[in-house]
Amino acid sequence: MKQGETYFLTRGWLGGESNIYKEYLFTVEKYGKEMADIIYEEILGNYKHLGIIDTKAYDYERFFKETAVMAEKLHLHQLPIEGDLSYLERLLTGFWDGGDFIRIAPHQTIMADMFPKGK
């Protein structure tokens, strides 16, 4: 699986005011299912999977079942993905050691060589 073929999704993102599925349903309402499917085939044409990320922050099994309908309507294969919140936890709590973060001092010039190769 190529990463570019997957449209990633979490419960928090789907619960937002606007998301790909709400926009699809709006398009169906406005133009009809046939035209909405044509439009979304163009929008999601390069995607093959709907990656459902398990962040351990909600009932994943229930969410996976809920998004099955969404995956079917968007013509994507549902793909379970194991998530990890450790990066976000370290970012928010200030544990910035280990090479995952670049610390820039105030007024310091940001240079390309500060960024590790391959990341």
C-alpha positions in Angstrom: 0.0 0.0 0.0 1.3 3.4 -0.9 0.6 6.1 1.7 -0.7 8.5 -1.0 -3.5 6.0 -1.8 -5.0 6.3 1.7 -7.4 9.0 3.0 -6.7 9.0 6.7 -9.6 9.5 9.2 -10.1 9.7 13.0 -13.3 10.1 15.0 -12.3 13.6 16.1 -11.8 14.7 12.5 -15.0 13.2 11.3 -16.9 14.9 14.2 -15.9 18.3 12.9 -18.1 20.9 11.3 -17.0 20.0 7.8 -15.5 16.8 6.6 -15.3 14.7 3.4 -18.4 12.6 4.2 -20.6 15.6 5.1 -19.5 17.3 1.9 -20.4 14.1 -0.1 -23.9 14.0 1.5 -24.4 17.6 0.7 -23.4 17.0 -2.9 -25.8 14.1 -3.1 -28.6 16.3 -1.8 -27.7 19.1 -4.2 -26.9 17.2 -7.4 -28.2 13.7 -6.9 -26.3 10.5 -6.2 -25.2 9.8 -9.7 -23.6 13.3 -10.2 -22.2 13.2 -6.6 -20.5 9.9 -7.4 -19.0 11.4 -10.6 -17.8 14.4 -8.7 -16.3 12.4 -5.8 -14.7 9.9 -8.3 -12.7 13.0 -9.5 -12.0 14.2 -6.0 -10.9 10.9 -4.5 -9.7 9.3 -7.8 -6.2 8.6 -6.5 -7.4 7.2 -3.2 -8.0 3.5 -2.8 -8.3 3.2 1.0 -10.1 4.9 3.9 -7.6 4.5 6.7 -9.4 4.4 10.0 -6.8 5.3 12.7 -7.2 3.8 16.1 -5.9 6.4 18.5 -7.2 4.6 21.6 -9.2 7.7 22.4 -12.6 6.3 21.5 -14.5 3.0 20.9 -12.6 2.0 17.8 -14.7 -1.1 16.9 -17.9 1.0 17.0 -16.3 3.8 14.9 -15.0 1.2 12.4 -18.5 -0.1 11.9 -19.9 3.4 11.5 -17.4 4.3 8.8 -18.1 1.2 6.8 -21.1 2.9 5.2 -18.9 5.9 4.5 -16.2 3.8 2.8 -18.8 2.0 0.7 -20.4 5.3 -0.5 -17.1 6.9 -1.3 -15.9 3.7 -3.1 -12.9 3.2 -0.8 -11.6 0.1 0.9 -11.7 0.4 4.7 -8.3 0.0 6.2 -7.7 -0.4 10.0 -4.6 1.5 11.1 -2.9 1.3 14.5 -2.4 4.8 15.9 0.0 6.2 18.5 -0.5 9.5 20.4 3.0 9.5 21.9 4.3 12.1 19.5 1.5 14.5 20.3 1.9 13.8 24.0 5.6 14.6 23.8 4.9 17.8 21.8 2.3 19.1 24.3 4.2 18.1 27.5 7.6 19.5 26.4 9.5 16.2 26.2 11.3 17.3 23.0 14.4 15.1 23.2 15.2 12.2 21.0 15.5 13.9 17.6 11.8 14.1 16.8 11.7 17.9 17.3 13.8 20.8 16.2 14.1 23.5 18.8 14.6 27.0 17.4 15.7 29.8 19.7 14.0 33.2 19.4 15.5 35.2 16.5 17.5 32.2 15.3 17.7 31.7 11.5 16.2 28.5 10.3 18.5 26.6 8.0 17.8 23.6 5.8 20.6 21.6 7.5 18.7 21.7 10.8 16.3 19.2 9.4 17.3 15.6 9.5 17.5 13.9 6.1 14.8 11.3 5.3 12.1 12.6 7.7 
